[in-house]
Structures are given as structure tokens and as C-alpha cells.
Amino acid sequence: MVKIRLKRFGRRHASFYRLTAVDVRRPRDGRVLEELGWYDPEGAQVDKQVNLKPERIEFWLSKGAQPTPTVRDILRRQGLLKK
């Protein structure tokens, strides 16, 4: 099964995440199938906190990939998921 989840980068107290499509058996920061964008919760401007590839996210969702709860919230805020 494939999940769309966050992969952590950055340093302590300055986290930075990449949205990735990953096999569920892989560790959080392990090898990914595809990188789908990034999320910077510490970004100075709200409109520059998220950068996504919508067509690739829709592709993985159509193939049955399940987003984690945090990723689901990010996708809803960006208008890529319906409630």
C-alpha cells in the first residue's frame, strides 16, 4: 500500500518537510517512490509555506494512495481534497 506522507528535513526547531509517496513498509525518512512537493511550517509568508505538484498528487490518489491525517489537512487547505 502507498501512503502520501511527510519526510522530515531541517534541524532541531527548524523543521522542513517534503510530501512524498512512500510504500508503508519504508521508514519515515527512507526511500520514496516520488516527491510531490514541500511544506515549510516555519515559512515567513503563509502563501510560501506549501509548494505542491497537484497533477502528481491526483495521480497517486487515483491509484489508491492514502494520505496521512496531516497531509490530508494540507491538501484540503490547498483545495486538492474534498471534505
DATA-V282459 format. One record per run of one state. SS is the DSSP state (h for helix, s for strand, l for the rest). FROM is the first residue (numbers start at 0). TO is the last residue. If there is no record, write none. Layout:
# DATA-V282459
{{SS,FROM,TO} {SS,FROM,TO}}
This chain:
# DATA-V282459
{{l,0,0} {s,1,10} {l,11,12} {s,13,22} {l,23,32} {s,33,38} {l,39,44} {h,45,47} {l,48,48} {s,49,51} {l,52,52} {h,53,61} {l,62,64} {s,65,66} {l,67,67} {h,68,76} {l,77,82}}
